[in-house]
Amino acid sequence: MGMFSESVDVLCSPEGQPVRLTWGGRSYNVCAEPMRWYERRQWWAEDSRAPLGSGPGIVDHEIWRVQVLPAPDGAAGSNAPGEPLTLDLSRHIRSGRWRLLRIHDALRPRTA
């Protein structure tokens, strides 16, 4: 399992669940029901102080564990699904930005 933090673009369903993501120049479709939980973060190490009354997003990170497969790109031979990747994603509550935190089960994909 690799652990790091890298920006990803995530498309969510109307209910807020990740359904598709773009990472390393490739698109991936979520292929299984994602799991969500919250983790405590060290806000005192990341921010000089917590803004008064800020609440959600200061104490917890929203984490999603998703299984993804490469999205078909239409090129010959590129439609084979292969093995799914299991990824942990974090969504910053206030900005809506997504980060890739962990990769389970496989090596990081190569970028073109």
C-alpha positions in Angstrom: 0.0 0.0 0.0 1.3 3.4 -0.9 0.4 6.5 1.1 0.8 10.0 -0.2 -1.3 13.1 -1.1 -1.9 13.9 -4.8 -4.7 16.0 -6.3 -7.4 14.2 -8.3 -10.5 15.3 -10.1 -13.7 13.5 -8.9 -17.2 13.5 -10.4 -19.9 12.7 -7.8 -23.4 11.4 -8.1 -26.3 13.7 -7.0 -26.1 12.0 -3.6 -22.4 13.0 -3.3 -20.7 9.6 -3.9 -17.7 9.5 -6.2 -18.6 7.8 -9.5 -15.6 8.8 -11.7 -12.1 10.3 -11.2 -9.2 11.6 -13.3 -5.7 10.9 -12.0 -2.4 10.9 -13.7 -4.0 11.8 -17.0 -6.3 8.8 -17.0 -10.0 8.5 -16.2 -11.4 5.8 -13.9 -14.9 4.6 -13.2 -16.0 3.6 -9.7 -17.0 -0.1 -10.1 -18.2 -0.9 -6.6 -20.2 0.8 -3.8 -17.8 3.3 -2.2 -17.3 3.5 1.6 -17.2 6.7 3.6 -15.8 7.6 7.0 -14.2 10.5 8.8 -10.7 10.7 10.3 -9.4 13.2 12.8 -6.8 15.6 11.4 -4.1 17.6 13.1 -5.6 21.0 12.4 -3.2 22.7 14.8 -0.3 21.6 12.6 -2.0 22.6 9.4 -3.6 25.9 10.4 -2.2 28.7 12.6 -5.6 28.6 14.5 -9.1 27.3 14.0 -11.5 30.1 12.9 -14.1 30.7 15.6 -17.3 28.7 14.8 -15.9 26.9 11.7 -16.9 23.4 12.9 -17.2 20.8 10.0 -13.9 20.3 8.2 -11.7 21.6 10.9 -11.7 18.4 13.0 -12.5 15.7 10.5 -11.5 14.6 7.0 -14.1 13.0 4.8 -12.5 9.8 3.5 -13.8 7.6 0.7 -12.6 4.2 -0.2 -13.4 3.4 -3.9 -12.7 0.6 -6.3 -12.0 1.9 -9.8 -11.4 0.5 -13.3 -9.8 2.4 -16.2 -12.5 4.1 -18.3 -12.6 2.8 -21.9 -11.0 5.4 -24.2 -12.1 3.9 -27.5 -8.6 3.0 -28.7 -8.1 -0.6 -29.9 -7.3 -3.1 -27.2 -7.9 -0.5 -24.4 -11.3 -1.8 -23.3 -10.0 -4.7 -21.2 -11.1 -3.9 -17.6 -8.2 -5.6 -15.7 -8.1 -5.7 -12.0 -9.7 -2.9 -10.0 -7.6 -0.5 -8.0 -8.7 0.3 -4.4 -8.0 4.0 -3.5 -8.6 6.1 -0.5 -9.7 9.7 -1.4 -10.1 12.7 0.9 -12.4 15.6 0.2 -11.7 18.9 1.8 -15.1 20.0 3.1 -14.7 23.8 2.7 -13.0 23.9 -0.7 -14.5 20.7 -2.2 -11.0 19.7 -3.4 -10.1 16.0 -3.6 -6.8 14.3 -2.8 -5.6 10.7 -3.4 -4.2 9.5 0.0 -3.6 5.7 -0.4 -3.4 3.1 -3.1 -4.2 -0.5 -2.1 -3.8 -3.7 -4.1 -1.7 -2.5 -7.0 1.1 -0.3 -8.2 0.6 3.3 -9.2 -0.3 3.7 -12.9 2.2 5.0 -15.4 1.5 8.5 -16.9 1.8 9.0 -20.6 
